[in-house]
Amino acid sequence: MTIWEPLARYAYFETDRLLLRPFSYEDREDLHAILSNPLNTEYLMPSAMNLAETTNLLVHTFLKSPLGIWAIEEKETGQMIGCIRFENIEEKKKEAEIGYFLRQSFWGQGLMTEVLQTLAYLAIHHMVFQKISVITHIENTASQRVAEKAGFQKVRQYKGSDRYSHRMREYLAFQLLARDKI
């Protein structure tokens, strides 16, 4: 079995407080509210974008090829509050990175840890991944805590070029292996 069938099977899943689902065109205003706040995008991308640019990003990044990308929706309000996705999928090795972001007004509630723990469990037990990783900027301690609380182990620190600014930055890499059986 390839990784794509389980990714399709789990296009929708839930945690106690959240629904994980594919993005829809209707998410553009919630996504814009997230991406236009510099605190939300500090480690992602430049945040100065208008609604048309956000819509273009939504279509080309989240809607065009939706497998392995989930909008995070708060069950109580139905509001789209963030995203979690597999990046740099290596199908033959059954490895991938996980990237995520959450709207600032929802920080500090354990929501991203809840999502990452659930996705990590599904990735290892139902999606045939052998290794999943989380890469953080060295100064992004909140994301590092999320990774550690979700069971990821810190494996290395390294320098690399930031994909948006192209400046050299320090990163921490965390990983979870299938043999660790979370």
QUIVEN-V482832 format. One record per backbone hydrogen bond with DSSP energy under -0.5 kcal/mol. NH is the residue of the N-H (numbers start at 1). CO is the residue of the C=O. If there is no record, write none. Layout:
((NH;CO) (NH;CO))
//
This chain:
((6;2) (7;3) (8;4) (9;5) (10;6) (11;8) (13;20) (15;18) (19;73) (20;13) (21;19) (21;71) (27;24) (28;25) (29;26) (31;27) (32;28) (33;29) (34;30) (35;31) (36;32) (37;34) (38;36) (40;37) (41;37) (42;38) (44;41) (45;41) (49;47) (54;50) (55;51) (56;52) (57;53) (58;54) (59;55) (60;56) (61;57) (62;57) (62;58) (63;58) (64;59) (66;63) (69;66) (70;84) (71;21) (72;82) (73;19) (73;71) (74;79) (75;17) (78;74) (81;72) (81;79) (82;72) (83;101) (84;70) (85;99) (86;68) (87;97) (90;95) (91;89) (94;90) (95;90) (96;131) (97;87) (98;133) (99;85) (101;83) (103;81) (106;103) (107;104) (109;106) (114;110) (115;111) (116;112) (117;113) (118;114) (119;115) (120;116) (121;117) (122;118) (123;119) (124;120) (125;121) (126;122) (127;122) (129;123) (130;94) (131;94) (132;176) (133;96) (134;174) (136;172) (138;170) (140;137) (141;139) (144;140) (145;141) (146;142) (147;143) (148;144) (149;145) (150;146) (151;148) (152;147) (153;175) (155;173) (156;173) (158;171) (160;169) (162;167) (166;162) (169;160) (171;158) (172;136) (173;156) (174;134) (175;153) (176;132) (178;130) (180;177) (181;178))
//
